[in-house]
Amino acid sequence: MSAESNTPYLLRAARGEVLDRPPVWMMRQAGRYMKAYRDLREKYPSFRERSEIPEVAIEVSLQPWKAFQPDGVILFSDIVTPLPGLGIEMDIAEGKG
């Protein structure tokens, strides 16, 4: 096995290597169609809980990877997640955003 084959496909593409196919990754594709996500959502009904508790965000991020084995996964989060850390209070209202 060559060193290239041990390097993740997504990283090889990012380095500009010529590959036989484009890499595939998932951007928060866990959702209502996944029973594991629905179960987790019952336990953590708040979007903020799902995105701000590290273990929960990791689990949500890995659910589509476990199901589909893409070349990469993007961490479950939201663009407003850092705001409370900056002293800006906010909430994400269910059904409104």
Rosetta blueprint (number, residue, H / E / L):
1 M L
2 S L
3 A H
4 E H
5 S H
6 N H
7 T L
8 P L
9 Y H
10 L H
11 L H
12 R H
13 A H
14 A H
15 R L
16 G L
17 E L
18 V L
19 L L
20 D L
21 R L
22 P L
23 P L
24 V L
25 W E
26 M E
27 M E
28 R L
29 Q L
30 A L
31 G L
32 R L
33 Y L
34 M L
35 K H
36 A H
37 Y H
38 R H
39 D H
40 L H
41 R H
42 E H
43 K H
44 Y L
45 P L
46 S L
47 F H
48 R H
49 E H
50 R H
51 S H
52 E H
53 I L
54 P H
55 E H
56 V H
57 A H
58 I H
59 E H
60 V H
61 S H
62 L H
63 Q H
64 P H
65 W H
66 K H
67 A H
68 F H
69 Q L
70 P L
71 D L
72 G E
73 V E
74 I E
75 L L
76 F L
77 S L
78 D L
79 I L
80 V L
81 T L
82 P L
83 L H
84 P H
85 G H
86 L H
87 G L
88 I L
89 E L
90 M L
91 D L
92 I L
93 A L
94 E L
95 G L
96 K L
97 G L
